[in-house]
């Protein structure tokens, strides 16, 4: 992102007031003061408060990139609030409007200073639970070899690189020097009387260090998710996983889904640079955090691997993603990409370097981006296939990563099919009235028993919203007790009282957006957390897309749900999703619940495997070329499958 025109925060009575010492008064420039920090920024013509915040890197949550459709970017106007816009009235309650709440995307600073109170801070989300896994197989691309070089004399004036190559001949047929290796060579050779450690990768000398540093070879494996970025620091000598860190992808300020971000790259001249900078910011932060946690030196990191969906990896590499969005959905690259950190950090636009933190990893370190399959089946899906070993199994496995873009794999050693479905962001808590990501205060578990509502809340905090797993639980329970029918319709209170008694029936009410069920009453000035009729429909759309994709793949292989030995649920959402609830709402094909297994961050595991072993890297490349992609938009039967899959099962199959 270019910072050439970025405003500098200042006191309101200095830069924001346009009154000269002499002469007539002038109208002050519009500005915004963000509380609680009190920083004030000038607003450009036509900018909303959300635009100003994004330009100066202040986080305001939004899932629609300022289109006024998600209602996430609400904040409270501390100065005199303007009249509410139509979008404000759609998404905010009457009491919130009275208290000065407005959507920041609809709020345009006028010819006065506007003071607003930020509500949400960029915080980590609850990441995928790690499942037990076998130790990493070690055969890393980066190797360290300790050698003693002969001392030069007047009778032996061979150059340093020749003496190094001869010393390495016992273990390396030939080492190709690189500029970074040659630059470090003279000082390293003379610092420890010719004892040096050569760092090689694929026959190239990428670095050299004085003395014996052979035990210090580290790597970082990343999963660049649309919502969350996860990185793991690995000791490439022992195979030990030293530390893992996760953070919310900084790109979420430009929208919850990849299409919003692609649109940002298309319509904002600085969009691609800002998306690239956001990805690098996360990589840098996680590198520093994991090194600090493990108590190791960042200089010992010699390679990084990356997986992610095709759009995220285009943005990480600074590649224009715009042609991924329209048919025929053509990416710039799906094959593996190898580059150096200095190349990854290379700005894609003038001025971007000012917004990107310096790389904490040495510039000559290597990066390997795993291959993908198609525009919406990326390297993360290949990594799931690699990590689960489903391509080596005799039995049939269905693997699902049910995020905003749901990726689905079906197969065995006889071959694997893949597809992607536009599930939408409901599983991430978006487009849900009180939805939120799995952060502190999010309802993640719901149980209806004996007329009571029992809630599990992230951080054991006061409920302030509901995340994806809680949403599935809640609707599965409402369906189980009869308060939601097969079509997804909420029962009326009078009829419900006869079915479930007054305690639960009295939680049904008519809200300002239609019928709803109260999960948690309002607390600490916050509105009640409810499940509305519209929320149920959003879940039906999301689960219908996933289920329809799975059904199409089963049909393509001419098999049925009864033939599935395993259903693997990958990713953060899958880690905390109740298999019984998922089966009860028809998100998954009907199988006994003991066949459904959460595999945690399998994509991250695949990234670590590729970091640790070139053999796994080659296997990932094989998988990417042999997985057969099924384009659902080209299937005439998809729409019928989708409409059928939106319905809730008529029978409870969760105990089957």
WONOR-V963035 format. One record per pair of residues at least 24 apart in sequence whose ideal C-beta (glycine too) atoms are under 6 Angstrom apart, sorted by sequence separation. I is the first residue (numbers start at 1). J is the second residue. D is the distance in whole Angstrom. If there is no record, write none. Layout:
I/J/D
I/J/D
This chain:
16/40/6
34/58/6
76/100/5
181/205/4
184/208/5
251/275/6
340/364/6
341/365/5
385/409/6
446/470/6
574/598/5
76/101/5
77/102/6
160/185/5
175/200/6
181/206/6
391/416/6
402/427/6
442/467/4
444/469/5
490/515/5
575/600/5
145/171/6
178/204/5
181/207/6
381/407/4
444/470/5
74/101/5
176/203/6
178/205/6
181/208/6
251/278/4
443/470/4
446/473/4
564/591/5
12/40/5
176/204/5
177/205/5
178/206/6
250/278/4
339/367/5
445/473/6
446/474/4
561/589/4
567/595/6
74/103/6
75/104/5
160/189/5
376/405/6
436/465/3
438/467/4
448/477/4
561/590/5
566/595/6
567/596/5
568/597/6
569/598/5
570/599/5
9/39/4
10/40/6
73/103/5
175/205/5
318/348/4
338/368/5
377/407/6
561/591/6
73/104/4
250/281/5
434/465/5
435/466/6
446/477/6
568/599/5
73/105/5
250/282/6
337/369/4
434/466/6
570/602/4
448/481/5
7/41/5
7/42/5
79/114/6
247/282/6
336/371/5
79/115/4
279/315/6
335/371/5
68/105/6
78/115/4
279/316/4
334/371/6
68/106/6
334/372/4
429/467/5
66/105/4
77/116/6
78/117/6
429/468/6
547/586/6
550/589/6
149/189/6
275/315/4
547/587/6
75/116/5
76/117/4
245/286/5
377/418/5
427/468/4
546/587/6
276/318/4
543/585/6
151/194/6
377/420/5
490/533/5
60/104/5
75/119/5
245/289/4
331/375/5
376/420/4
543/587/4
149/194/4
245/290/5
373/418/6
148/194/6
329/375/4
148/195/5
243/290/4
488/536/5
243/293/4
451/501/5
146/197/5
243/294/4
324/375/5
242/294/4
451/503/3
488/540/5
144/197/5
145/198/5
229/282/4
258/311/4
451/504/6
50/104/4
49/104/4
50/105/4
144/199/6
231/286/4
265/321/6
266/322/5
313/369/6
48/105/5
143/200/5
233/290/4
463/520/4
474/531/5
49/107/4
48/107/6
61/120/5
142/201/5
262/321/5
48/108/5
141/201/5
301/361/5
233/294/6
462/523/5
475/536/6
593/654/6
298/360/5
310/372/5
464/526/6
586/648/6
59/122/4
262/325/5
299/362/6
302/365/5
303/366/5
304/367/5
305/368/5
306/369/5
307/370/5
585/648/6
586/649/5
590/653/5
475/539/6
592/656/5
310/375/5
43/109/4
146/212/5
463/529/5
220/287/6
146/214/5
310/378/4
471/539/6
309/378/4
144/214/5
583/653/5
584/654/4
309/380/6
583/654/4
276/348/5
288/360/5
307/379/4
308/380/5
144/217/5
284/357/5
287/360/5
307/380/5
287/361/6
580/654/4
273/348/5
277/352/6
272/348/6
273/349/4
280/356/5
284/360/5
307/383/4
32/109/5
277/355/5
30/109/4
273/352/4
277/356/5
30/110/6
30/111/6
220/301/6
31/113/5
32/114/5
33/115/4
35/117/5
218/300/5
218/301/5
27/111/5
34/118/6
216/300/4
219/303/5
220/304/4
221/305/5
222/306/5
223/307/5
224/308/3
217/302/6
224/312/5
552/641/6
551/641/5
224/316/6
548/641/4
548/642/4
434/529/5
140/236/4
16/113/5
548/645/4
544/642/5
547/645/4
433/532/5
12/113/6
138/239/5
544/645/4
433/535/6
544/646/4
125/228/5
136/239/4
432/535/5
135/239/6
468/573/5
473/578/6
476/581/4
540/646/5
431/538/5
469/576/4
469/577/5
473/581/5
476/584/4
472/581/5
476/585/5
475/585/6
426/538/5
426/539/6
427/542/6
426/542/4
424/542/5
127/246/4
423/542/5
124/246/6
423/545/5
124/247/5
125/248/6
423/546/5
421/545/4
421/546/6
122/248/6
421/549/4
419/549/5
419/553/6
417/553/5
417/556/6
406/546/5
408/549/5
408/550/6
410/553/4
402/546/5
427/573/5
257/404/5
207/364/6
206/364/6
142/302/4
142/303/5
486/647/6
486/648/5
486/650/5
201/366/6
398/564/5
396/563/5
257/425/6
396/564/6
403/571/6
256/425/5
396/565/6
397/566/5
398/567/5
399/568/4
400/569/6
401/570/4
479/648/5
395/565/4
401/571/5
402/573/6
256/430/5
226/404/6
388/568/6
180/364/4
384/570/5
65/254/5
65/255/4
63/256/4
59/253/6
65/260/4
54/253/5
227/428/6
418/627/5
388/599/6
416/627/5
417/628/5
418/629/5
419/630/4
417/630/6
419/632/5
388/602/6
387/602/4
384/602/4
387/605/4
384/603/5
387/606/4
383/603/4
386/606/4
380/603/4
383/606/3
383/607/6
386/620/5
382/620/5
385/623/5
370/610/6
382/623/5
382/624/5
370/620/5
371/621/6
373/624/6
377/629/6
371/624/4
373/627/5
374/629/5
373/629/5
2/270/5
1/270/5
1/273/5
1/274/4
1/277/5
336/621/6
307/603/5
307/607/5
305/607/5
305/610/5
305/611/4
125/437/5
126/438/4
125/438/5
125/439/5
123/439/5
126/458/6
4/351/5
3/351/6
2/351/3
3/354/4
3/355/5
1/355/4
63/425/6
63/430/4
230/604/5
232/608/6
234/611/6
223/603/5
223/604/4
223/607/6
221/607/4
221/608/4
221/611/4
219/611/5
93/527/6
128/571/6
128/572/4
127/572/5
129/575/4
128/575/4
131/599/6
131/600/4
130/600/5
129/600/5
128/600/5
140/612/6
128/601/4
141/614/5
138/612/6
139/613/4
139/614/6
136/612/4
137/613/5
139/615/6
